[in-house]
Amino acid sequence: MLQPVLGRLNRLHYILISKVCVHQVHSSSSVCADSRCDGLYPGHIHTTPFQKAMLAVGSGVAALQDPYRHDMVAVLGETTGHLALMNIRDKMRNDPEGYTILTERPRIRLSTLDLKEMASLPDGSFGREYLRFLEENLVTPDSRADVKFVDDEELAYVMQRYREVHDLLHTLLGMPTNMLGEVAVKWFEAAQTGLPMCALGAVLGPLRLNARRLQSLFTSLGPWALQNGHRSRCVLSIFFERRWAQSIEDLRKELNIEPPPVILTAANRRNI
């Protein structure tokens, strides 16, 4: 009985997001014609609190149906994360390395990565292990959507940075992109960032795990992820692009992150 309800909510969400985008196009044209463009950042779509609430509900339902719908997860994060993003931004401002990131605004894209140089690094270095993660899990940093619904230019960058650091966090934590690995990372992110999107993923993600993996999550990976998320240094304050040559072991020690208690291997991405 739940599935038809989710389907109807999902369709309503698509209708709403389409109306929001169409309204924004017309509003932007009118405002620009009157020379009153606010120009927060490229691609920004202004939404009212009511529109944000509706987008949050619809994207949450869609993400529950398919956790690999990164577009819906992105909308959910942007429409519910304002207070958490402010907190993360403040932590970055108070950290010398984090402040540099906010000032220089680096992006993690294939166009900004020297893959040849990373491939030449020794096994165990952060850069080499990140490249191995991309290859084994068949993912690319270019898959991260640009932020649209955050109504503050600096906070929009913080959200963008969070997205682009996500795969680096998988590497740092030693987690693949199957459902158990994603849930473990979400538990870490929920404890560290306070983003409602992460908390929702941490709560609902286990519903898609089988009994064996649930046991692994609740007895070892989950407690480890929560503990390390709480106590470790803010990972968004790390200029990872300048840490490629550092050993992943040393980087974990610096950030106060313990190695994972269970070694998971990359498998079919939908194998739960």
Secondary structure, DSSP 8 states (H G I E B T S, - for coil): -HHHHHHHHHHHHHHHHHHHHHHHHHHHHHHHHTT-----STT-----HHHHHHHHHHHHHHHHH-TT-HHHHHHHHHHH-HHHHHHHHHHHHTSHHHHHHHHH-----GGG--HHHHHTS-TTBHHHHHHHHHHHHT--GGGS----S-SSHHHHHHHHHHHHHHHHHHHHHT--SSHHHHHHHHHHHHHHH--HHHHHHHHHGGGGS-HHHHHHIIIIIHHHHHHHHHHS--GGG--GGG-TTSBHHHHHHHHT----SS------TT--
